[in-house]
Amino acid sequence: MGLEEDFFIRINSIIYDYNRAEALYTHLYNFLDPNCKDQDTLSLIKYIAEEDRLEKILENPQVLKTPVVRNGKQSTIGYHPDEWKKWE
């Protein structure tokens, strides 16, 4: 499985978990990296219409925090080795 395919599967699973669109948009902001190199695209994503936001994020994964690390039902966004050590 390629990185892009894996990324889309993860995003799709996140979307599936949230039943309401407004909750999805609120949680998507947690995935955005405020220090990413592509500040122009990040600004665009913050200010475009909500219905266009997810598509723009999927087209521009460089604005997302990495890594996304999962351990069963637990997950982190970004580099958190101290948190990972607590996982069983």
N, C-alpha and C positions, 0 to 999 in steps of 0.2 A: 504494500500500500504506500503510495507516495505521500509526501508531506502535505501537498495541497488537498488531496483526497481526505487524508486524516483530519486536516483542519476543518473541512466542510462537514465531515461526520460529527466532529465535536460541536460545532456551532449548531448543526441541525438538532443534536440531542439537547442542547440548551434551550433551543426554541420549543422543542416538544415538551420540555418540563414546565414551561410557563404557559398558563392558559389565557392570560390577558395580555394584550399588546402593550399596554402601558407598563406593566411589570417587566416585560422583555426589554423595553427601551431603557428603563431605569437600571436594570442589571447590565445591559450592554456597556453603559458608561464605565462600569468597573473594569471592563476589559481594555478600555482605551488607555494608551500610554501617553501621559501628558508631556513626557520628555522625548517622544519619538523624533526622528530626524525630519519627517515629513509634516511639518507644522501647518503647511497650507491645506493639505488634505484633512488633517485633524480638525482644523477650524471649519472647513466645509461641512464635515460630518456633524459637527455640533450645531450648525445653523440651518441645515437643509430640512425640508419637511420630514416629519417622522416616518411617513410611508416610504421614503426613499433612503432612509438612514441605513437600514440593515444591508441593502444591496450595495451601497457605497462602502460599507465596512468589509463586506465579503470581497469586493473588488480590490481593496487596499489593505491586506493583512499586515502591512508594515506599521500600521498605527496601533496594533494590538500589543498588550503586554505579553511577554514570554518569559519563561516557559509556562504552559498550562500543565500542571502535574496532577494526576488523579491517582487515588488509592481507594478503590471501592467507591463508597459514597462521599469520601473526603476529596477535596481538591484545593489547590492554590493557584493563584494567578501571579506570576512573577517569581523571583528567586527567594525562597524561604527555607533554607536547609535546616534551620532550627525546628521549624514546624514539621518537616518531613521526618526528623528523628523521633518525634513523638508518635508517629503512626505505627500501627502494629502490622 
